[in-house]
Amino acid sequence: MAEITASMVKELRERTGLGMMECKKALAETSGDMKAAEDLLRIKSGAKASKASGRIAAEGVIGAYISTDRKNGALVEINCETDFVAKNDDFVNFAKSLAQLIAAEKVTETGALSTMTLPHGETVEASRQALVMKLGENISIRRSVCYTANGNLAMYLHGSKIGVMIDYSGGDEALGKDLAMHIAACKPICVSGEQIPSDLLEHERQIFAAQAAESGKPANIIEKMVEGRIAKYLAEVTLQGQPFVKDPEQTVEKLLASKSAKVNGFTLFVVGEGIEKKSDDFAAEVMAQVSQTKENKA
């Protein structure tokens, strides 16, 4: 049987919001398989799917830029090792400069950035290496997105950890900013239900079916229960289906209709989303350094 560590239990608790003993038992039943344990708990307890985009697991900042005509823009995530470096002015300005470069040059592949030249005449890679030397941490350009709007662009930065870029038609600048702020707060995964990947929707349907089956109700009732849960799920994860954060009495879809507006697309970046943060053992690190020093002297 796989060893169930405290960190595994902690992670499962963060994903599901359930108790320590429930999480430990689920991990034991699934031989330590985190995803299988999460699904098992969802079936048994009715817990919602985890929202990984709300979990910050690495340090860094989001750089953002929109042109004055609101037609071109970019988001970029730059990672570092500590929050201290993430607040450094040179590090933050590097992210801002990259966002402007991506928008100006319409860069669609993050990997292409390294050889490109920043306004001060140095390549992106040379600037990154200079920051590594100055700040003493590993610094990486994780991901980026470039926008050429079908309508107009709006953006919202929550501090420097969450960044949103939205392309919308109709309405005014205030609407665009409100929508971007809503996305940062509520973290939808797409604009409408039609855009949800079929495999993700099928996975949720299977979970809901297993949950409903626990009730022991007839098949026709279970089918209705599942469809009701799917409808609720779509309302929770799609932008149009969510209650508008500044006026929960109306959905975003109704807000857009009242403004004769539509959302063409959006991107949400959360610093460290999907990256597992290393849990440093300080004592072990010190002992390793002591050991290395002894070996060097020998």
Order of alpha helices (4+ residues) and beta strands (2+ residues): alpha-alpha-alpha-beta-beta-alpha-alpha-alpha-beta-beta-beta-alpha-alpha-alpha-beta-beta-alpha-beta-alpha
